[in-house]
Amino acid sequence: MHEAITDIERERYKRQLMLGGFTADHQKRLKNSTALVAGVGGLGGTAALYLAVAGIGRLVLAHYGNLTLSNMNRQVLMRDDGIGTSRVHLAKKTLQRTNPDVEIEVHDVRITQESVDRLLRGAQIALSARPNYPERRALNQACVDNRVPMVEAAMNGMEGYLFNVIPSTSSCINCVYPEGDPSWEEMGFPVLGAVSGMLGCMMALEAIKLLTGYGKSLSSEMLIFNTIDMDFRKVKVPRNDQCEVCRTG
């Protein structure tokens, strides 16, 4: 897929094409890109929305399970009348109404070692937004093995972090969190929707930069924040030469 930007697309994306240094070539790269979004909840759903409105060509959405009332404080692609039905299919409907030019493929599945390579096929980037370590680790391994960059982000309450996994260059999840966090339960942490939405926007921004080459993306650094007092900082996350996942990636 190497499609040029049409006149209609130039009008749709007119305001972002006004950005200094962001050219029609950057927009074309985005149009000809595919992103796997692993999770369409508070983080992944927001990221998918802003990738769609920015003009990404294709989204692959993977998320298992049906919508519940308790999801509604943060999951911006969902609607109240969809409670009880598949979240990933609801996400597709919302995104298609928002930008019908984006091709969307959905999978109502968990990220596993068995499913992840198929989900990642054809993608130039992955966004890690699942609320548990096993799925994140499976995606991390596949991205390293297939040399696909991954945007990794997570939040808990008013806090969050964001960093990029660039195979053969940067640290991976296993470098940073080799033991995981056994106390972190999938549905056991608090979420304020504005915090997850903010972090989802930043995930989309990093993905756009990595896909297009525009701007400067996080490289061997982690952004850590606490919105209770608006403390934002970056810390180095060096690659672990002994990492069992990426030392040969």
N, C-alpha and C positions, 0 to 999 in steps of 0.2 A: 504494500500500500504506500504509494508516494503521490498523494493527491495534492494539488495546488489549492491555495485559498481562493474561494469564490468571492464575488462582489458582495453577496449577501453576508458571508462570514466576515468580510472586512467591516461591514456595518455593525454586525452583532458584537464584534470584539473591538470596536472602534476605540473605546476608552482605554483598554489595556494596551492597544497599539500606540497610544500616546505616551506610554512610559519611555523615559529616556533609555535608549539602547535596546528596547524590545521591538523587534522588527517583524515583518511578515514572515521571514525565515524562521524565527522562533515560534510563531504561531503555526507554521506549517509542520514543524517538528512535533508540536503538541498534538496537532490533528492526526498525525501518522503514528501516534504512540498508543500503547495498550498498558493499562495499569490493573493489577490485581489488588482489590481492596478486601482484605481479610477481616470482615466484620462491618456491619452497617448500623451499629449502635451510635452512642453519643459521639465517639471519635470518628469511626470509619464512615458513618452516614454523613456527617458534616464534611469530611474530606472528599467523599464521592460527589457531594453536591457542588462543591467549589471546583473540583476538577471538571465536572460537567459544564458548568457555566463558563469556565475558562476556555473550553473547546477541545478537551481531549477527544481523541477519535474513538476509543473503545474502552469500556470498563468491564472487568470481570468481577462480579460480586459474590462472595462466599460467606454465608451466615446460616447457621442451623437454628431452627425453632420458630415458634409463632409469637406474635406480638401480645404482650400483656399490659395491663393498665399501669403497672409500675415502671414500664419502659417510657411512658409518655412525658416524663419531666425533662427528657434530654434527646430523644431520637427524632431529629427534625424531618426525616423522610417519612415518618409514620403519621397516620390519621386515626382518630378515635374510632371511626367506624370499621377499621381494619383489625380491631382486637380479636384475637383468636385465629388469625390467618398468618401465613408465612411472611416473615419480615422481609426476606430478600426479594420476594415478588412484589410486596408493597413498595419497596425501595425503587425497584425498576419502574413501576408506574409513575411515581413521583418524578423521577429523573427524566423519563421520556416526555412528561408534560412540561418540564422545565427547559430541556433542550432536546428536541426531537432528532437533531443531527448526530447525537452520540449513540453509537452501537453499544448495547448492553447485554451481557450474558450473565445469567444467574445460576447459582448452585446452592440448594438448601442442604448443605453438608458442613460438617466440622473439618477443620484443617488437620489432616493426619499424614503420616508418612506414606500411606497408600494413595491418598487423594491429591496431595500437594503438587506433585510434578505435573499432573494433568491440568490442574488449575493454573499453574504458572506458565504453561506452554504459550509462547507467543507474546508474553508480557515483557516490557522493558523496565518495569519497576513494580515493586510490591509495597503495600502499606499494611503494617502490622498493627491491628486494632482489636484483637481478640482478648477477652477478659480472663485468660488463664495461660499459665506457662507452657503446658504441653503443646497447644496449638501454635503459640509464638515460637517455640523451639523447633517444631517441625517446619515452619515457614523459614526460619532463620537458616536451618540446615540446607533446605532446598535452594534458597537464594544464593548461598555460598557455593553449593555444588554446581548450580547453573549460571553462576556469575551474573546474577540479576541484583541490582541495588535495591535496598529495602529501607523504608522510613519506619523507624521504631518509635512508638510513643505510648505512654501510659499515664494514668492519673489516679489519684486517691484523695477524695475529699477536695481540698482547696489546692493540692499540690500536683505536680506533674513533671515529666521529663520527656525529652525528644532528642534522638540522635539518628544518624544515618549509618547503615551497614553497607560499605562499599567493598565487595569481594576483592581480595588480594591487596587491599589498601588499608582499610580501617578495621577497627575492632568489630566483633559481632556480639550478639546477645550473650553467648556463652563466655566470651572474654569478660564482660561486665558483670554478669550475674551467673557464675558457674554453679551455684548451689540453688538458684531460684529463691523462692520465699514460701516455705510450707504453710505459713500462717495466712497467706493471701488467698482468700476464698473467692470463687468466681462471682458470686452474687453477694458477697459479704462486706463490700467496701462502699462508703458513701459517695454520692455523685451529685454535684450541683450542675445543672445542664449548661450554664454559661461557661463553666470551666472546661468541660469536655468539648463544647463547641469551639471555644477559643483554641484549644489544642488541636482539634480536627482541622481548623483553618490553617494552622501552622504546618500540619502534616501535608496538606494540599500544596502549600507554598513551597515547601522543600521538594516535593515531588515535581512540581512545575520547573523549579530551578534545575534539578538533576536531569530532567527529560530534555530541556531546551538549551541548557548551558547558560541561561541568563542569571546574572547575579552570582553571589557566593553562597554556596550551601555549607551546612555544618560538615566539617571534615575532622575526624578524630576528636570531636568535641561533643559534649552533651549539654543541652540547655536544660537547666533545672529552675523551677519557679514555685513560688508559694503566693497565691493570689490573696491570702488573708492580709498580707501587708505589701503586696505587689513587689516582692523581691525576685528579681530575675538575675541569673548568673550562668556563665559557661565554665565547664570544667573539662580538663583533658581526659580522654578515655583511650589510652594507648592500647595497641594491639598486643595480646598475650601470645608470645612466640610458642608457648606450650599448649595453646588452646587445642582441644581435641576436634573442634569443628573447622576452624578456619586457618590453622597453621599451614595447611597444604592447599588452601583455596586460592 
